[in-house]
């Protein structure tokens, strides 16, 4: 949230840096939030009574940042889905000549249909719309996203092939898209830009924290010798998978580290 506010402040400074020097210290006063809301035709409405799907809108021509339960949007018109019930505060931050004006509205959410529970929600998003994962090539020193590990401990590293110049057969360009469609879970893999997508159903066991890929489409399968992977880390940004019977002799461990597409590590 601090980064979002910083971005808005930076945008404000850039906007007014083009003004003549004599005018920079005489900005107009901040507008009244209620009057501004009327002027920009602010809309914050549930799309069905008590529903979690919220339609947001202001007139075009304004820069805006919406903040709702940790969900951020910069679109003048958008639709968001809240994840919990209760009274929710929707904040509309609008950039004006006098600075940023924050307008607050409240919505009472009594129904959240089709919500996916964690930890599966981390993998496919909270409503099953899907999430794209890529190799975490920027994690640490860039060699810890594909490695040989002990069969009894995924984080006990036995060999870092990338450090020795060895790469996976897919070249670490793969994108994995996990989603839910018609009560079934699907994985779509694209190994390189322009390649034909490969699709497989997958099974997720939240008690055992395992992921089973029905078809043989998982990237880096040159070191995977069974369909089921142990999930060692799964959160909104990280996915670490492990097999304890991998390697050419099928008696070692192998670890794959992925991240949400667009996420960047601050090493």
C-alpha positions as CSV (number, residue, x, y, z in Angstrom):
1,X,0.0,0.0,0.0
2,X,2.9,2.4,0.8
3,X,4.3,1.8,-2.7
4,X,0.9,2.6,-4.3
5,X,0.7,5.9,-2.3
6,X,4.3,6.7,-3.3
7,X,3.5,6.1,-6.9
8,X,0.6,8.5,-6.7
9,X,2.7,11.2,-4.9
10,X,5.4,10.8,-7.6
11,X,2.8,11.2,-10.3
12,X,1.5,14.4,-8.6
13,X,5.0,15.9,-8.5
14,X,5.6,15.1,-12.1
15,X,2.3,16.7,-13.1
16,X,3.1,19.9,-11.4
17,X,6.8,20.0,-12.2
18,X,5.7,21.4,-15.6
19,X,4.1,24.4,-14.1
20,X,6.0,27.8,-14.0
21,X,8.2,28.2,-10.9
22,X,6.1,31.1,-9.5
23,X,3.0,28.9,-9.5
24,X,4.4,25.8,-7.7
25,X,3.9,27.1,-4.2
26,X,0.4,28.4,-4.9
27,X,-1.5,25.2,-5.7
28,X,-5.3,25.4,-5.3
29,X,-6.8,24.0,-2.1
30,X,-7.9,20.4,-2.1
31,X,-11.4,19.9,-3.3
32,X,-14.2,18.7,-1.0
33,X,-14.5,14.9,-1.3
34,X,-18.3,14.9,-1.6
35,X,-18.4,17.7,-4.2
36,X,-15.6,16.0,-6.2
37,X,-17.5,12.7,-6.1
38,X,-20.5,14.4,-7.6
39,X,-18.4,16.2,-10.2
40,X,-16.7,13.0,-11.4
41,X,-19.9,10.9,-11.2
42,X,-18.4,8.5,-8.7
43,X,-20.0,5.1,-8.6
44,X,-19.4,2.3,-6.1
45,X,-22.2,-0.3,-6.3
46,X,-22.7,-4.0,-5.6
47,X,-23.8,-5.8,-8.8
48,X,-26.3,-7.8,-6.8
49,X,-27.8,-7.2,-3.3
50,X,-25.2,-7.9,-0.6
51,X,-22.9,-9.2,-3.3
52,X,-19.1,-9.1,-3.3
53,X,-18.8,-8.1,-7.0
54,X,-18.4,-4.3,-6.9
55,X,-18.7,-2.0,-9.9
56,X,-16.4,1.1,-9.7
57,X,-16.5,4.1,-11.9
58,X,-15.7,7.8,-12.4
59,X,-15.7,9.9,-15.6
60,X,-12.9,9.6,-18.1
61,X,-10.1,12.2,-18.0
62,X,-9.1,11.7,-14.3
63,X,-6.3,9.7,-12.8
64,X,-7.5,7.4,-10.1
65,X,-6.4,4.7,-7.7
66,X,-9.0,2.4,-6.1
67,X,-8.1,0.6,-2.9
68,X,-10.5,-2.0,-1.6
69,X,-9.5,-4.7,0.9
70,X,-6.0,-4.8,-0.5
71,X,-7.2,-4.9,-4.1
72,X,-5.8,-2.1,-6.2
73,X,-7.0,-0.7,-9.6
74,X,-6.0,2.3,-11.7
75,X,-8.9,2.0,-14.2
76,X,-11.6,4.7,-14.4
77,X,-14.2,1.9,-14.7
78,X,-13.6,-1.5,-13.2
79,X,-15.2,-4.4,-11.5
80,X,-13.6,-6.1,-8.5
81,X,-14.5,-9.1,-6.3
82,X,-14.1,-8.8,-2.6
83,X,-13.1,-12.0,-0.6
84,X,-14.9,-11.6,2.7
85,X,-18.2,-10.6,4.1
86,X,-18.9,-7.5,6.3
87,X,-18.8,-3.8,5.9
88,X,-16.1,-2.8,3.5
89,X,-14.5,0.6,2.8
90,X,-13.8,1.4,-0.8
91,X,-11.3,4.3,-1.2
92,X,-11.2,6.3,-4.4
93,X,-8.0,8.4,-4.7
94,X,-8.3,11.0,-7.4
95,X,-5.5,13.2,-8.7
96,X,-6.6,16.9,-8.9
97,X,-4.8,20.2,-9.4
98,X,-4.6,20.6,-5.7
99,X,-3.3,17.1,-5.0
100,X,-4.8,13.7,-4.2
101,X,-8.3,13.7,-2.8
102,X,-9.5,10.5,-1.1
103,X,-13.2,9.6,-1.3
104,X,-14.5,6.8,0.9
105,X,-17.6,4.7,0.4
106,X,-18.9,1.7,2.3
107,X,-20.4,-1.5,1.0
108,X,-22.0,-4.2,3.1
109,X,-21.1,-7.6,1.7
110,X,-23.3,-10.5,2.9
111,X,-22.4,-13.1,0.2
112,X,-19.2,-14.3,-1.4
113,X,-20.1,-17.1,-3.8
114,X,-17.6,-19.3,-5.5
115,X,-14.8,-18.3,-3.2
116,X,-11.7,-20.6,-3.4
117,X,-10.2,-21.4,0.0
118,X,-6.5,-21.1,0.7
119,X,-4.1,-22.6,0.0
120,X,-5.6,-23.6,-3.4
121,X,-6.5,-19.9,-3.8
122,X,-2.8,-19.0,-3.9
123,X,-2.4,-21.3,-6.9
124,X,-5.4,-20.4,-9.0
125,X,-6.6,-17.1,-7.5
126,X,-9.5,-16.7,-5.1
127,X,-12.3,-17.2,-7.7
128,X,-10.5,-19.8,-9.9
129,X,-9.9,-17.3,-12.7
130,X,-6.3,-18.6,-12.9
131,X,-2.8,-17.4,-12.2
132,X,0.3,-17.6,-14.3
133,X,3.6,-18.9,-12.8
134,X,7.1,-18.7,-14.2
135,X,10.5,-19.9,-13.1
136,X,11.9,-17.8,-10.2
137,X,15.1,-17.0,-12.1
138,X,15.7,-13.8,-10.1
139,X,15.5,-15.6,-6.7
140,X,18.7,-15.2,-4.7
141,X,21.7,-15.5,-7.0
142,X,19.8,-16.9,-9.9
143,X,20.8,-20.5,-9.5
144,X,18.2,-21.7,-7.1
145,X,15.1,-22.3,-9.2
146,X,16.0,-25.8,-10.5
147,X,18.4,-28.1,-8.5
148,X,19.3,-31.5,-7.2
149,X,18.5,-31.9,-3.5
150,X,18.5,-34.6,-0.8
151,X,15.6,-37.1,-1.1
152,X,14.8,-36.4,2.5
153,X,15.0,-32.5,2.5
154,X,14.2,-30.3,-0.5
155,X,16.3,-27.4,0.8
156,X,19.5,-29.5,1.3
157,X,21.2,-28.8,-2.0
158,X,23.4,-31.4,-3.6
159,X,24.0,-29.9,-7.0
160,X,23.2,-26.5,-8.6
161,X,23.3,-27.4,-12.3
162,X,22.6,-23.8,-13.4
163,X,25.8,-22.7,-11.7
164,X,27.6,-25.3,-13.8
165,X,26.0,-24.1,-17.0
166,X,23.4,-26.8,-17.3
167,X,19.8,-25.8,-18.0
168,X,16.5,-27.5,-18.2
169,X,15.3,-28.8,-21.6
170,X,12.6,-26.1,-21.6
171,X,15.1,-23.3,-21.1
172,X,13.2,-21.8,-18.1
173,X,10.9,-19.9,-20.4
174,X,7.8,-22.0,-19.4
175,X,4.6,-20.4,-18.2
176,X,2.2,-22.4,-16.1
177,X,-1.4,-21.3,-15.9
178,X,-3.4,-23.0,-13.1
179,X,-7.2,-22.4,-13.2
180,X,-10.6,-23.9,-12.2
181,X,-13.2,-24.5,-14.9
182,X,-16.6,-26.2,-14.4
183,X,-15.5,-27.7,-11.0
184,X,-12.3,-29.1,-12.5
185,X,-8.7,-28.0,-12.1
186,X,-6.6,-27.4,-15.2
187,X,-2.9,-26.6,-15.9
188,X,-1.9,-25.0,-19.2
189,X,1.8,-25.0,-20.1
190,X,3.5,-22.9,-22.7
191,X,7.2,-23.8,-22.8
192,X,8.4,-21.1,-25.2
193,X,6.7,-18.0,-26.7
194,X,4.7,-19.1,-29.7
195,X,4.6,-22.8,-28.7
196,X,1.3,-24.7,-28.8
197,X,-0.3,-24.7,-25.3
198,X,-0.4,-28.1,-23.5
199,X,-3.4,-28.7,-21.2
200,X,-3.8,-31.2,-18.4
201,X,-6.2,-31.7,-15.5
202,X,-4.5,-31.6,-12.1
203,X,-5.4,-32.7,-8.6
204,X,-4.7,-30.7,-5.5
205,X,-4.5,-32.2,-2.0
206,X,-4.6,-29.5,0.7
207,X,-4.1,-32.0,3.5
208,X,-1.0,-33.7,2.1
209,X,0.0,-30.5,0.1
210,X,0.6,-32.4,-3.1
211,X,0.0,-31.5,-6.7
212,X,-0.6,-34.3,-9.3
213,X,-0.4,-33.5,-13.0
214,X,-2.6,-36.0,-14.9
215,X,-0.8,-35.6,-18.3
216,X,2.9,-35.6,-18.8
217,X,3.2,-31.8,-19.6
218,X,5.1,-30.5,-16.6
219,X,8.2,-28.4,-17.6
220,X,11.6,-29.8,-16.7
221,X,10.2,-33.4,-16.8
222,X,13.7,-34.5,-17.7
223,X,14.2,-34.7,-13.9
224,X,10.7,-35.6,-12.8
225,X,9.8,-39.3,-12.7
226,X,6.3,-39.3,-11.3
227,X,3.1,-37.3,-11.6
228,X,2.8,-36.1,-8.0
229,X,4.9,-33.3,-6.6
230,X,5.2,-32.3,-2.9
231,X,4.3,-28.6,-2.4
232,X,7.0,-27.1,-0.1
233,X,6.1,-23.4,-0.4
234,X,2.9,-21.9,-1.7
235,X,1.8,-18.4,-1.1
236,X,0.5,-15.5,-3.3
237,X,3.9,-15.1,-5.0
238,X,5.9,-18.3,-4.6
239,X,5.5,-22.0,-5.5
240,X,8.2,-24.5,-4.7
241,X,7.7,-28.1,-5.8
242,X,9.8,-31.2,-4.9
243,X,10.1,-34.9,-5.7
244,X,12.0,-37.4,-3.6
245,X,12.4,-40.0,-6.2
246,X,13.9,-38.0,-9.0
247,X,17.2,-37.9,-10.8
248,X,18.6,-40.4,-13.3
249,X,18.8,-43.1,-10.5
250,X,15.4,-42.1,-9.1
251,X,16.9,-42.0,-5.6
252,X,17.6,-38.3,-5.2
253,X,15.5,-35.2,-4.7
254,X,14.7,-32.5,-7.3
255,X,13.3,-29.0,-6.6
256,X,11.5,-26.5,-8.9
257,X,11.0,-22.9,-7.8
258,X,8.4,-20.8,-9.5
259,X,7.0,-17.3,-8.8
260,X,3.8,-15.4,-9.8
261,X,4.4,-13.9,-13.2
262,X,5.2,-10.2,-12.7
263,X,6.5,-10.7,-9.1
264,X,10.1,-9.5,-8.6
265,X,12.4,-10.5,-5.7
266,X,14.3,-7.7,-4.0
267,X,17.6,-9.5,-3.5
